[in-house]
Amino acid sequence: MAILKWSQETNVEWHYIQPGKPMQNGFVESFNGSFRDECLNETLFSSLSHARHHITEWKEDYNRNRPHSSLGNLTPQEYATKMTLQKQTA
């Protein structure tokens, strides 16, 4: 109930996902699965600073270097370049 109270007090919209219905927010579920499988399950963190460092490296790789199926198997940078070129030719 605390999170609902907080969301009302701060005017943050609350989107409830029903138990057993992860596809109601498939993007986040996919990201969480990748993060868990590729980062959290693969690393034994020795300290908070070690965790922050390793998670930052994973995040940078995920956001800059990895192809994403939702982007037509392009990296985010490649996708951004492609969209820029398409806008320029339009």
All heavy atoms as an XYZ file, in Angstrom:
744
protein
N       0.824     -1.201      0.000
C       0.000      0.000      0.000
C       0.872      1.269      0.000
O       0.436      2.305     -0.468
C      -0.930     -0.005      1.214
C      -1.983     -1.125      1.201
S      -3.016     -1.151     -0.275
C      -3.970      0.313     -0.083
N       2.100      1.149      0.522
C       2.972      2.322      0.609
C       3.291      2.877     -0.774
O       3.316      4.097     -0.971
C       4.251      1.976      1.359
N       3.529      2.000     -1.730
C       3.851      2.465     -3.082
C       2.649      3.154     -3.729
O       2.807      4.158     -4.425
C       4.401      1.316     -3.979
C       4.976      1.860     -5.273
C       3.334      0.317     -4.316
C       6.278      2.541     -5.141
N       1.466      2.647     -3.478
C       0.263      3.292     -4.019
C       0.068      4.674     -3.411
O      -0.261      5.635     -4.114
C      -0.966      2.419     -3.782
C      -1.008      1.109     -4.562
C      -2.210      0.276     -4.156
C      -1.019      1.372     -6.054
N       0.280      4.771     -2.098
C       0.168      6.067     -1.425
C       1.198      7.041     -1.987
O       0.871      8.189     -2.296
C       0.366      5.898      0.078
C       0.210      7.171      0.851
C       0.413      6.947      2.336
C       0.322      8.289      3.047
N       0.783      8.216      4.418
N       2.434      6.581     -2.155
C       3.482      7.438     -2.696
C       3.133      7.906     -4.101
O       3.304      9.074     -4.430
C       4.821      6.680     -2.702
C       5.902      7.428     -3.400
C       6.707      8.388     -2.874
C       6.276      7.300     -4.778
N       7.566      8.864     -3.833
C       7.325      8.221     -5.014
C       5.833      6.509     -5.826
C       7.928      8.356     -6.257
C       6.437      6.646     -7.069
C       7.472      7.563     -7.273
N       2.645      6.980     -4.936
C       2.328      7.359     -6.324
C       1.210      8.392     -6.367
O       1.233      9.291     -7.215
C       1.980      6.127     -7.164
O       0.747      5.583     -6.786
N       0.259      8.303     -5.465
C      -0.818      9.292     -5.421
C      -0.299     10.650     -4.944
O      -0.652     11.692     -5.493
C      -1.951      8.808     -4.517
C      -2.718      7.650     -5.096
C      -3.701      7.037     -4.114
O      -3.657      7.330     -2.922
N      -4.565      6.170     -4.618
N       0.562     10.624     -3.922
C       1.102     11.866     -3.368
C       2.016     12.587     -4.352
O       2.107     13.810     -4.333
C       1.863     11.584     -2.071
C       0.972     11.167     -0.930
C       1.750     10.670      0.281
O       2.995     10.521      0.203
O       1.094     10.408      1.311
N       2.701     11.847     -5.188
C       3.661     12.451     -6.114
C       3.111     12.577     -7.535
O       3.831     12.994     -8.427
C       4.961     11.629     -6.142
O       4.652     10.280     -6.499
C       5.669     11.667     -4.806
N       1.868     12.182     -7.727
C       1.218     12.221     -9.044
C       1.968     11.396    -10.080
O       2.063     11.777    -11.247
C       1.032     13.654     -9.523
C       0.059     14.416     -8.676
O      -0.957     13.880     -8.243
N       0.362     15.678     -8.396
N       2.517     10.270     -9.654
C       3.165      9.327    -10.557
C       2.131      8.272    -10.906
O       1.533      7.664    -10.018
C       4.412      8.680     -9.905
C       4.956      7.567    -10.778
C       5.470      9.731     -9.634
N       1.914      8.074    -12.204
C       0.926      7.088    -12.635
C       1.378      5.676    -12.293
O       2.526      5.320    -12.510
C       0.726      7.195    -14.145
C      -0.716      7.429    -14.529
C      -0.861      7.563    -16.022
O      -0.581      8.662    -16.519
O      -1.250      6.560    -16.657
N       0.499      4.883    -11.759
C       0.800      3.513    -11.363
C       0.188      2.575    -12.391
O      -0.995      2.654    -12.697
C       0.214      3.228     -9.981
C       0.454      1.836     -9.515
C      -0.440      0.805     -9.525
C       1.661      1.311     -8.971
N       0.136     -0.319     -9.025
C       1.438     -0.048     -8.665
C       2.916      1.843     -8.712
C       2.411     -0.864     -8.118
C       3.881      1.034     -8.160
C       3.624     -0.311     -7.873
N       1.018      1.708    -12.969
C       0.549      0.724    -13.935
C       0.749     -0.649    -13.325
O       1.874     -1.129    -13.220
C       1.310      0.846    -15.258
C       1.097      2.157    -15.924
N      -0.011      2.436    -16.680
C       1.830      3.289    -15.926
C       0.050      3.661    -17.122
N       1.162      4.206    -16.671
N      -0.327     -1.271    -12.948
C      -0.289     -2.560    -12.283
C      -0.198     -3.685    -13.303
O      -0.920     -3.689    -14.299
C      -1.554     -2.727    -11.429
C      -1.631     -4.032    -10.704
C      -0.835     -4.274     -9.594
C      -2.494     -5.030    -11.131
C      -0.902     -5.479     -8.921
C      -2.573     -6.231    -10.475
C      -1.774     -6.452     -9.370
O      -1.837     -7.645     -8.703
N       0.719     -4.599    -13.067
C       0.839     -5.784    -13.908
C       0.306     -6.964    -13.103
O       0.783     -7.238    -12.003
C       2.307     -6.034    -14.320
C       2.804     -4.847    -15.140
C       2.436     -7.331    -15.104
C       4.277     -4.900    -15.441
N      -0.682     -7.619    -13.646
C      -1.295     -8.737    -12.946
C      -0.290     -9.873    -12.755
O       0.506    -10.163    -13.654
C      -2.493     -9.267    -13.734
C      -3.631     -8.292    -13.832
C      -4.697     -8.818    -14.768
O      -4.455     -8.951    -15.965
N      -5.856     -9.115    -14.220
N      -0.328    -10.533    -11.602
C       0.536    -11.700    -11.394
C       0.296    -12.746    -12.483
O      -0.839    -13.021    -12.863
C       0.100    -12.225    -10.021
C      -0.508    -11.046     -9.339
C      -1.143    -10.230    -10.430
N       1.384    -13.302    -13.008
C       1.273    -14.317    -14.046
C       1.017    -13.757    -15.434
O       0.760    -14.509    -16.368
N       1.066    -12.436    -15.585
C       0.815    -11.792    -16.879
C       1.977    -10.861    -17.255
O       1.809     -9.661    -17.452
C      -0.479    -10.973    -16.828
C      -1.694    -11.715    -16.366
C      -2.435    -12.261    -17.520
C      -3.702    -12.939    -16.984
N      -4.565    -13.357    -17.993
N       3.191    -11.401    -17.353
C       4.342    -10.531    -17.611
C       4.294     -9.818    -18.954
O       4.927     -8.780    -19.124
C       5.535    -11.478    -17.539
C       4.970    -12.821    -17.835
C       3.566    -12.798    -17.275
N       3.543    -10.330    -19.901
C       3.503     -9.695    -21.216
C       2.705     -8.394    -21.203
O       2.653     -7.692    -22.203
C       2.960    -10.650    -22.274
C       3.947    -11.758    -22.615
S       5.673    -11.207    -22.853
C       5.532    -10.146    -24.266
N       2.117     -8.052    -20.075
C       1.473     -6.740    -19.985
C       2.535     -5.637    -20.016
O       2.224     -4.483    -20.257
C       0.624     -6.642    -18.718
C      -0.619     -7.499    -18.789
C      -1.443     -7.432    -17.517
O      -1.027     -6.917    -16.491
N      -2.644     -7.989    -17.591
N       3.777     -5.999    -19.763
C       4.898     -5.068    -19.890
C       6.098     -5.860    -20.398
O       7.103     -6.001    -19.712
C       5.198     -4.385    -18.565
C       6.093     -3.189    -18.741
O       6.607     -2.946    -19.822
N       6.297     -2.438    -17.681
N       5.985     -6.366    -21.605
C       6.983     -7.268    -22.168
C       8.363     -6.656    -22.310
O       9.363     -7.335    -22.122
N       8.449     -5.349    -22.621
C       9.753     -4.717    -22.775
C      10.547     -4.797    -21.483
O      11.708     -5.188    -21.478
C       9.591     -3.256    -23.210
C      10.892     -2.502    -23.206
C      11.810     -2.674    -24.231
C      11.199     -1.647    -22.169
C      13.021     -1.987    -24.221
C      12.405     -0.957    -22.161
C      13.308     -1.131    -23.184
N       9.923     -4.424    -20.380
C      10.617     -4.440    -19.088
C      10.935     -5.866    -18.681
O      12.030     -6.146    -18.174
C       9.788     -3.718    -18.009
C      10.374     -3.926    -16.623
C       9.709     -2.242    -18.324
N      10.024     -6.790    -18.918
C      10.283     -8.187    -18.568
C      11.458     -8.735    -19.370
O      12.296     -9.470    -18.845
C       9.034     -9.040    -18.792
C       7.907     -8.742    -17.820
C       8.272     -9.038    -16.379
O       8.960    -10.040    -16.108
O       7.861     -8.253    -15.509
N      11.551     -8.369    -20.631
C      12.666     -8.809    -21.457
C      13.980     -8.224    -20.947
O      14.990     -8.929    -20.824
C      12.434     -8.385    -22.907
O      13.547     -8.704    -23.698
N      13.964     -6.926    -20.644
C      15.167     -6.284    -20.107
C      15.577     -6.924    -18.782
O      16.752     -7.234    -18.574
C      14.952     -4.783    -19.915
C      16.093     -4.142    -19.190
C      17.244     -3.788    -19.878
C      16.038     -3.904    -17.821
C      18.319     -3.209    -19.218
C      17.109     -3.336    -17.151
C      18.248     -2.985    -17.853
N      14.618     -7.099    -17.885
C      14.937     -7.698    -16.584
C      15.537     -9.091    -16.748
O      16.479     -9.451    -16.037
C      13.685     -7.772    -15.697
C      13.262     -6.424    -15.182
O      14.016     -5.461    -15.234
N      12.043     -6.344    -14.679
N      15.009     -9.872    -17.666
C      15.544    -11.210    -17.907
C      16.970    -11.165    -18.425
O      17.841    -11.911    -17.965
N      17.242    -10.266    -19.362
C      18.609    -10.119    -19.885
C      19.556     -9.666    -18.791
O      20.660    -10.195    -18.645
C      18.642     -9.099    -21.025
O      17.892     -9.554    -22.114
N      19.142     -8.687    -18.023
C      19.981     -8.158    -16.942
C      20.291     -9.245    -15.914
O      21.432     -9.431    -15.506
C      19.280     -6.966    -16.291
C      20.066     -6.334    -15.178
C      21.344     -5.854    -15.401
C      19.511     -6.195    -13.926
C      22.068     -5.252    -14.371
C      20.223     -5.600    -12.897
C      21.497     -5.122    -13.116
N      19.272     -9.981    -15.543
C      19.453    -11.059    -14.562
C      20.362    -12.152    -15.116
O      21.333    -12.553    -14.471
C      18.087    -11.628    -14.164
C      18.129    -12.683    -13.097
C      16.728    -13.145    -12.666
N      15.823    -13.384    -13.782
C      14.830    -12.574    -14.140
N      14.608    -11.453    -13.501
N      14.063    -12.878    -15.169
N      20.076    -12.627    -16.329
C      20.838    -13.740    -16.906
C      22.275    -13.374    -17.244
O      23.184    -14.165    -17.041
C      20.155    -14.258    -18.177
C      18.835    -14.945    -17.908
O      18.577    -15.311    -16.738
O      18.057    -15.109    -18.857
N      22.472    -12.186    -17.789
C      23.789    -11.819    -18.314
C      24.669    -11.071    -17.320
O      25.880    -11.010    -17.515
C      23.618    -10.958    -19.555
C      22.893    -11.679    -20.668
C      22.480    -10.737    -21.778
O      22.958     -9.581    -21.807
O      21.669    -11.162    -22.617
N      24.078    -10.514    -16.299
C      24.870     -9.711    -15.358
C      24.774    -10.256    -13.935
O      25.772    -10.682    -13.361
C      24.426     -8.245    -15.405
S      25.405     -7.143    -14.389
N      23.579    -10.247    -13.393
C      23.431    -10.604    -11.981
C      23.755    -12.061    -11.697
O      24.413    -12.373    -10.697
C      22.015    -10.280    -11.504
C      21.613     -8.811    -11.593
C      20.186     -8.632    -11.114
C      22.573     -7.919    -10.827
N      23.314    -12.977    -12.555
C      23.568    -14.404    -12.321
C      25.002    -14.809    -12.640
O      25.448    -15.874    -12.239
C      22.619    -15.272    -13.153
C      21.192    -15.205    -12.664
O      20.905    -14.674    -11.602
N      20.286    -15.743    -13.459
N      25.725    -13.963    -13.362
C      27.075    -14.305    -13.803
C      28.173    -13.720    -12.920
O      29.336    -14.044    -13.087
C      27.291    -13.825    -15.241
C      26.398    -14.512    -16.246
C      26.702    -15.992    -16.372
O      27.889    -16.355    -16.363
O      25.742    -16.783    -16.457
N      27.809    -12.844    -12.002
C      28.820    -12.118    -11.242
C      28.569    -12.250     -9.750
O      27.452    -12.058     -9.282
C      28.794    -10.623    -11.616
O      28.864    -10.503    -13.036
C      29.960     -9.881    -10.988
N      29.626    -12.559     -9.021
C      29.583    -12.560     -7.562
C      30.206    -11.244     -7.119
O      31.420    -11.055     -7.226
C      30.355    -13.754     -6.992
C      30.359    -13.881     -5.484
C      28.938    -14.025     -4.946
C      31.206    -15.066     -5.070
N      29.379    -10.324     -6.686
C      29.860     -9.004     -6.311
C      30.528     -9.051     -4.946
O      30.002     -9.626     -4.005
C      28.710     -7.993     -6.292
C      28.008     -7.877     -7.615
C      26.704     -8.306     -7.766
C      28.655     -7.348     -8.710
C      26.054     -8.195     -8.982
C      28.024     -7.231     -9.939
C      26.716     -7.655    -10.072
N      31.700     -8.432     -4.850
C      32.448     -8.443     -3.590
C      32.187     -7.203     -2.748
O      32.498     -7.185     -1.561
C      33.951     -8.574     -3.873
O      34.381     -7.508     -4.698
N      31.643     -6.167     -3.363
C      31.346     -4.936     -2.635
C      30.334     -4.137     -3.435
O      30.073     -4.420     -4.608
C      32.617     -4.104     -2.446
O      33.094     -3.655     -3.705
N      29.804     -3.112     -2.814
C      28.856     -2.243     -3.504
C      29.543     -1.519     -4.665
O      28.967     -1.401     -5.753
C      28.249     -1.229     -2.527
C      27.202     -0.281     -3.086
C      26.051     -1.054     -3.727
C      26.691      0.640     -1.993
N      30.773     -1.081     -4.471
C      31.473     -0.396     -5.559
C      31.756     -1.346     -6.724
O      31.663     -0.952     -7.888
C      32.770      0.248     -5.066
O      33.663     -0.717     -4.602
N      32.062     -2.610     -6.417
C      32.264     -3.604     -7.467
C      30.963     -3.821     -8.242
O      30.965     -3.888     -9.475
C      32.762     -4.921     -6.862
C      32.968     -6.000     -7.863
N      32.354     -7.227     -7.742
C      33.690     -6.048     -9.011
C      32.704     -7.988     -8.766
N      33.519     -7.289     -9.547
N      29.849     -3.916     -7.535
C      28.547     -4.087     -8.185
C      28.235     -2.890     -9.070
O      27.817     -3.057    -10.224
C      27.452     -4.266     -7.132
N      28.443     -1.686     -8.557
C      28.163     -0.487     -9.351
C      29.011     -0.451    -10.619
O      28.525     -0.126    -11.700
C      28.414      0.762     -8.516
C      27.345      1.004     -7.493
C      27.623      2.244     -6.689
N      26.509      2.522     -5.795
C      26.631      3.137     -4.641
N      27.808      3.556     -4.218
N      25.567      3.343     -3.895
N      30.286     -0.772    -10.481
C      31.190     -0.760    -11.628
C      30.758     -1.783    -12.682
O      30.647     -1.466    -13.866
C      32.621     -1.043    -11.164
C      33.595     -1.176    -12.282
N      34.078     -0.081    -12.977
C      34.157     -2.262    -12.853
C      34.894     -0.505    -13.912
N      34.967     -1.826    -13.871
N      30.509     -3.005    -12.242
C      30.157     -4.073    -13.184
C      28.800     -3.808    -13.851
O      28.645     -4.009    -15.062
C      30.142     -5.425    -12.467
C      30.089     -6.575    -13.404
N      31.171     -6.972    -14.147
C      29.065     -7.391    -13.757
C      30.821     -8.004    -14.907
N      29.547     -8.267    -14.687
N      27.847     -3.339    -13.082
C      26.518     -3.046    -13.637
C      26.600     -1.886    -14.624
O      25.962     -1.909    -15.683
C      25.503     -2.780    -12.506
C      25.219     -4.104    -11.770
C      24.224     -2.159    -13.040
C      24.457     -3.940    -10.477
N      27.417     -0.879    -14.330
C      27.601      0.245    -15.259
C      28.208     -0.232    -16.571
O      27.761      0.174    -17.653
C      28.472      1.335    -14.620
O      27.809      1.824    -13.451
C      28.732      2.480    -15.590
N      29.205     -1.113    -16.495
C      29.802     -1.661    -17.716
C      28.770     -2.427    -18.530
O      28.697     -2.299    -19.751
C      30.976     -2.578    -17.369
C      32.223     -1.855    -16.974
C      33.388     -2.803    -16.731
O      33.168     -4.034    -16.591
O      34.518     -2.313    -16.677
N      27.966     -3.250    -17.852
C      26.937     -4.025    -18.556
C      25.930     -3.087    -19.209
O      25.554     -3.265    -20.370
C      26.232     -4.983    -17.593
C      25.249     -5.852    -18.305
C      25.486     -7.054    -18.889
C      23.855     -5.574    -18.543
N      24.338     -7.534    -19.474
C      23.329     -6.652    -19.272
C      23.013     -4.530    -18.203
C      21.992     -6.698    -19.664
C      21.689     -4.570    -18.605
C      21.191     -5.655    -19.329
N      25.505     -2.068    -18.479
C      24.519     -1.113    -18.990
C      25.053     -0.384    -20.227
O      24.333     -0.224    -21.215
C      24.144     -0.110    -17.906
C      23.138      0.937    -18.347
C      22.921      1.967    -17.280
C      24.102      2.906    -17.327
N      23.935      4.144    -16.573
N      26.303      0.045    -20.177
C      26.898      0.731    -21.318
C      26.953     -0.187    -22.541
O      26.650      0.235    -23.657
C      28.298      1.241    -20.969
C      28.296      2.373    -19.961
C      27.562      3.607    -20.457
O      27.746      3.984    -21.629
O      26.791      4.177    -19.669
N      27.340     -1.429    -22.326
C      27.378     -2.391    -23.430
C      25.974     -2.611    -23.987
O      25.764     -2.604    -25.201
C      27.986     -3.712    -22.963
C      28.063     -4.727    -24.091
O      28.739     -4.433    -25.102
O      27.447     -5.807    -23.970
N      24.999     -2.793    -23.106
C      23.615     -3.038    -23.513
C      23.065     -1.849    -24.304
O      22.388     -2.018    -25.319
C      22.748     -3.279    -22.276
C      21.316     -3.632    -22.575
C      20.947     -4.952    -22.811
C      20.325     -2.658    -22.615
C      19.629     -5.287    -23.082
C      19.014     -2.978    -22.887
C      18.669     -4.297    -23.120
O      17.368     -4.624    -23.396
N      23.357     -0.641    -23.849
C      22.791      0.560    -24.470
C      23.546      1.059    -25.689
O      23.005      1.851    -26.457
C      22.713      1.698    -23.449
C      21.615      1.487    -22.445
O      20.615      0.860    -22.727
N      21.811      2.011    -21.252
N      24.794      0.631    -25.882
C      25.588      1.190    -26.969
C      26.072      0.163    -27.991
O      26.137      0.463    -29.174
C      26.804      1.922    -26.402
C      26.441      3.111    -25.560
C      27.690      3.751    -24.992
N      27.333      4.715    -23.962
C      27.188      6.010    -24.182
N      27.378      6.486    -25.389
N      26.873      6.823    -23.211
N      26.450     -1.026    -27.535
C      27.169     -1.953    -28.409
C      26.387     -3.173    -28.866
O      26.766     -3.796    -29.852
C      28.448     -2.436    -27.703
C      29.313     -1.280    -27.260
O      29.463     -0.308    -27.971
N      29.864     -1.381    -26.076
N      25.355     -3.541    -28.157
C      24.642     -4.780    -28.466
C      23.547     -4.584    -29.486
O      22.779     -3.632    -29.392
C      23.966     -5.312    -27.197
C      24.890     -5.901    -26.224
C      24.132     -6.409    -25.057
N      22.907     -7.081    -25.453
C      22.206     -7.830    -24.656
N      22.586     -8.011    -23.427
N      21.110     -8.408    -25.067
N      23.449     -5.480    -30.443
C      22.280     -5.450    -31.334
C      21.017     -5.805    -30.546
O      21.058     -6.626    -29.634
C      22.583     -6.538    -32.361
C      24.020     -6.856    -32.219
C      24.397     -6.515    -30.811
N      19.920     -5.157    -30.880
C      18.633     -5.418    -30.230
C      17.637     -5.881    -31.292
O      17.507     -5.247    -32.341
C      18.107     -4.161    -29.542
C      18.940     -3.714    -28.389
N      18.722     -4.140    -27.111
C      20.013     -2.889    -28.330
C      19.601     -3.586    -26.300
N      20.412     -2.821    -27.017
N      16.937     -6.952    -31.003
C      15.964     -7.461    -31.974
C      14.867     -6.431    -32.242
O      14.362     -6.338    -33.359
C      15.360     -8.779    -31.485
O      14.704     -8.598    -30.244
N      14.525     -5.630    -31.245
C      13.488     -4.614    -31.446
C      13.946     -3.491    -32.366
O      13.125     -2.701    -32.838
C      13.052     -4.032    -30.099
O      14.145     -3.378    -29.483
N      15.263     -3.415    -32.632
C      15.814     -2.404    -33.540
C      16.275     -3.036    -34.848
O      17.130     -2.500    -35.546
C      16.989     -1.681    -32.875
C      16.715     -0.972    -31.562
C      17.985     -0.360    -31.008
C      15.629      0.075    -31.714
N      15.708     -4.175    -35.184
C      16.088     -4.865    -36.410
C      17.494     -5.440    -36.340
O      18.214     -5.463    -37.328
N      17.872     -5.881    -35.147
C      19.203     -6.442    -34.876
C      20.337     -5.464    -35.159
O      21.430     -5.858    -35.549
C      19.409     -7.766    -35.615
C      18.525     -8.841    -35.026
O      18.423     -8.973    -33.813
N      17.859     -9.589    -35.886
N      20.055     -4.180    -34.961
C      21.080     -3.140    -35.028
C      21.442     -2.715    -33.613
O      20.643     -2.863    -32.691
C      20.563     -1.919    -35.785
C      20.161     -2.112    -37.242
C      19.519     -0.838    -37.779
C      21.360     -2.511    -38.081
N      22.640     -2.158    -33.457
C      22.981     -1.557    -32.167
C      22.203     -0.246    -32.064
O      21.777      0.320    -33.078
C      24.485     -1.260    -32.047
O      24.820     -0.227    -32.970
C      25.324     -2.503    -32.301
N      22.007      0.273    -30.857
C      21.309      1.560    -30.745
C      21.984      2.667    -31.561
O      21.303      3.484    -32.175
C      21.356      1.847    -29.242
C      21.333      0.473    -28.628
C      22.205     -0.347    -29.541
N      23.312      2.681    -31.589
C      24.018      3.703    -32.381
C      23.749      3.528    -33.877
O      23.496      4.487    -34.587
C      25.519      3.652    -32.109
C      26.289      4.739    -32.824
C      25.845      6.146    -32.433
O      25.713      6.448    -31.256
N      25.593      6.989    -33.403
N      23.800      2.288    -34.361
C      23.506      2.031    -35.768
C      22.074      2.435    -36.114
O      21.813      3.015    -37.172
C      23.718      0.556    -36.106
C      25.157      0.103    -36.060
C      25.293     -1.415    -36.126
O      24.357     -2.146    -35.731
O      26.362     -1.862    -36.567
N      21.143      2.131    -35.215
C      19.736      2.467    -35.432
C      19.550      3.985    -35.483
O      18.849      4.502    -36.354
C      18.865      1.851    -34.340
C      17.395      2.072    -34.555
C      16.689      1.298    -35.463
C      16.713      3.060    -33.858
C      15.327      1.497    -35.674
C      15.365      3.280    -34.061
C      14.677      2.491    -34.966
O      13.342      2.705    -35.171
N      20.208      4.702    -34.562
C      20.104      6.163    -34.543
C      20.658      6.756    -35.835
O      20.061      7.683    -36.405
C      20.841      6.724    -33.335
N      21.777      6.226    -36.292
C      22.370      6.704    -37.547
C      21.419      6.442    -38.716
O      21.204      7.312    -39.564
C      23.724      6.013    -37.794
O      24.594      6.302    -36.697
C      24.358      6.469    -39.091
N      20.837      5.257    -38.754
C      19.898      4.900    -39.817
C      18.690      5.839    -39.815
O      18.264      6.320    -40.863
C      19.428      3.458    -39.625
C      18.427      2.979    -40.640
C      17.997      1.546    -40.354
C      16.888      1.122    -41.280
N      16.424     -0.242    -40.974
N      18.146      6.135    -38.629
C      16.977      7.014    -38.539
C      17.339      8.440    -38.959
O      16.547      9.105    -39.645
C      16.428      7.028    -37.103
C      15.781      5.725    -36.670
S      14.330      5.310    -37.662
C      14.964      3.995    -38.685
N      18.521      8.895    -38.594
C      18.974     10.220    -38.993
C      19.087     10.324    -40.500
O      18.630     11.307    -41.112
C      20.329     10.565    -38.336
O      20.168     10.502    -36.919
C      20.818     11.937    -38.732
N      19.664      9.310    -41.126
C      19.800      9.295    -42.579
C      18.440      9.257    -43.265
O      18.225      9.919    -44.290
C      20.660      8.117    -43.035
C      22.139      8.192    -42.661
C      22.847      6.875    -43.007
C      22.803      9.375    -43.355
N      17.514      8.491    -42.714
C      16.177      8.414    -43.295
C      15.454      9.755    -43.207
O      14.747     10.150    -44.131
C      15.348      7.316    -42.611
C      15.737      5.923    -43.039
C      14.884      4.852    -42.395
O      14.048      5.131    -41.536
N      15.126      3.610    -42.788
N      15.634     10.464    -42.088
C      14.987     11.769    -41.937
C      15.589     12.786    -42.905
O      14.878     13.642    -43.417
C      15.133     12.263    -40.494
C      14.241     11.540    -39.529
C      14.414     12.066    -38.112
C      13.579     11.260    -37.137
N      13.764     11.700    -35.761
N      16.890     12.678    -43.129
C      17.551     13.611    -44.038
C      17.113     13.404    -45.483
O      17.036     14.364    -46.250
C      19.067     13.473    -43.939
C      19.633     13.984    -42.638
C      21.117     13.731    -42.500
O      21.711     13.027    -43.318
N      21.713     14.285    -41.470
N      16.829     12.168    -45.861
C      16.425     11.886    -47.244
C      14.933     12.080    -47.453
O      14.479     12.076    -48.595
C      16.831     10.454    -47.657
O      16.199      9.506    -46.782
C      18.332     10.277    -47.615
N      14.185     12.216    -46.388
C      12.719     12.376    -46.517
C      12.319     13.785    -46.830
O      12.969     14.718    -46.757
C      12.039     11.935    -45.236
